Amino acid sequence: MDKKLSLWKRLTGLFRGGRTQPAELTCAAVRELGSDYLELDPRTDSANSTLFEIVRRHLEACSACRLFLEGLRRTVSMLTQLPPAQAPDSLRKQILNRTTKS
């Protein structure tokens, strides 16, 4: 499924009281959409610019969600600095053995 479409499907029902007004976005919805929000670029992704704006408005009013997203941003940044993990040779051999037997 197209990621943009799935974002909007996930957004459905995340507003308080079933309303679809941007001012009604819940903190739970912001937490659920957090990583998607960090990946959005409203300048180049016009399909999701409204979603970006909805979350941005919530963040202006909610310090808890701002702190949550800043922590998420820092976590992602730190994880991208880690070297790629290497599987042990024994695991690679087990996987190869199992796939070649099938």
PyMOL commands that set and color helices and strands:
alter all, ss='L'
color gray80, all
select helices_A, chain A and resi 3-11+16-18+22-24+27-39+46-61+63-81+89-101
alter helices_A, ss='H'
color red, helices_A
deselect
rebuild
show_as cartoon
